[in-house]
Amino acid sequence: MRPSLGGGGGDVAVTAGAGSAGVGGDITLTAGQTDAASGGSITFTTGMGVPGSGELEIRTEVSDDAVDSGSMMLRTGGATEGNTG
């Protein structure tokens, strides 16, 4: 990664499609899988700044119909020997 020369760093936005009659689009991030070594990783890192670092927000939106809201699951991997995530 090349640092910005005299300006701000560039943004990256990933947005799934919206729908008016059906469900909205999904975003799935999947790291690489292998049989020979450790699987790939996904890392979210907030930006560092002089007054403080950036925020990391993970949320589900409120349901307009107040029926169901999205669920949240955080799960670490298991291991037969050694440490787990």
C-alpha positions as CSV (number, residue, x, y, z in Angstrom):
1,M,0.0,0.0,0.0
2,R,1.3,3.4,-0.9
3,P,0.7,6.3,1.5
4,S,-1.0,9.5,0.3
5,L,1.5,12.2,-0.7
6,G,0.1,15.4,0.8
7,G,-3.6,14.5,0.9
8,G,-6.1,12.3,2.6
9,G,-6.3,8.6,2.1
10,G,-8.8,7.2,-0.4
11,D,-12.1,5.7,0.7
12,V,-13.5,2.3,-0.3
13,A,-17.3,1.8,-0.2
14,V,-19.0,-1.5,-0.7
15,T,-22.8,-1.2,-1.0
16,A,-25.2,-4.0,-1.9
17,G,-28.3,-3.2,-4.0
18,A,-31.5,-1.9,-2.6
19,G,-34.9,-3.3,-3.5
20,S,-38.4,-1.9,-3.4
21,A,-40.3,-5.2,-3.5
22,G,-37.9,-7.9,-2.6
23,V,-35.0,-8.2,-0.1
24,G,-31.9,-6.0,-0.4
25,G,-28.6,-7.4,-1.7
26,D,-26.2,-9.2,0.5
27,I,-22.5,-8.7,1.0
28,T,-20.4,-11.8,1.8
29,L,-16.7,-11.6,2.5
30,T,-15.0,-15.0,2.6
31,A,-11.3,-15.5,3.1
32,G,-9.5,-18.3,1.2
33,Q,-9.7,-21.9,2.2
34,T,-6.9,-24.4,1.9
35,D,-6.1,-28.0,2.9
36,A,-2.3,-27.4,3.3
37,A,-2.0,-24.4,5.7
38,S,-4.1,-21.9,7.7
39,G,-7.1,-20.4,6.0
40,G,-7.1,-16.8,4.9
41,S,-8.0,-14.0,7.3
42,I,-10.3,-11.0,7.1
43,T,-9.1,-8.0,9.0
44,F,-11.0,-4.8,9.8
45,T,-8.7,-2.0,11.0
46,T,-9.8,1.5,11.7
47,G,-7.6,4.4,10.7
48,M,-5.0,5.9,13.1
49,G,-5.0,9.6,13.7
50,V,-3.3,12.1,16.0
51,P,-6.4,12.8,18.1
52,G,-7.6,9.2,18.1
53,S,-8.4,6.2,15.9
54,G,-11.4,5.7,13.7
55,E,-14.6,4.0,14.8
56,L,-15.6,0.4,13.9
57,E,-19.4,0.0,13.8
58,I,-21.1,-3.2,13.0
59,R,-24.9,-3.0,13.2
60,T,-28.2,-4.4,12.0
61,E,-30.8,-1.9,10.9
62,V,-34.2,-1.4,12.5
63,S,-37.1,-3.1,10.7
64,D,-39.6,-0.7,9.2
65,D,-42.4,-3.2,9.9
66,A,-41.2,-3.9,13.5
67,V,-41.5,-7.6,12.9
68,D,-37.9,-8.8,12.9
69,S,-34.5,-7.0,13.0
70,G,-31.3,-8.6,11.7
71,S,-29.4,-10.8,14.1
72,M,-25.7,-10.6,15.0
73,M,-23.4,-13.5,15.4
74,L,-19.7,-13.4,16.3
75,R,-18.2,-16.9,16.3
76,T,-14.5,-17.9,16.7
77,G,-13.1,-21.1,15.2
78,G,-12.6,-24.3,17.1
79,A,-9.5,-26.5,17.3
80,T,-8.9,-30.1,18.3
81,E,-5.5,-29.1,19.8
82,G,-4.1,-25.7,20.9
83,N,-5.7,-22.3,21.1
84,T,-9.0,-21.3,19.5
85,G,-9.9,-17.8,18.1
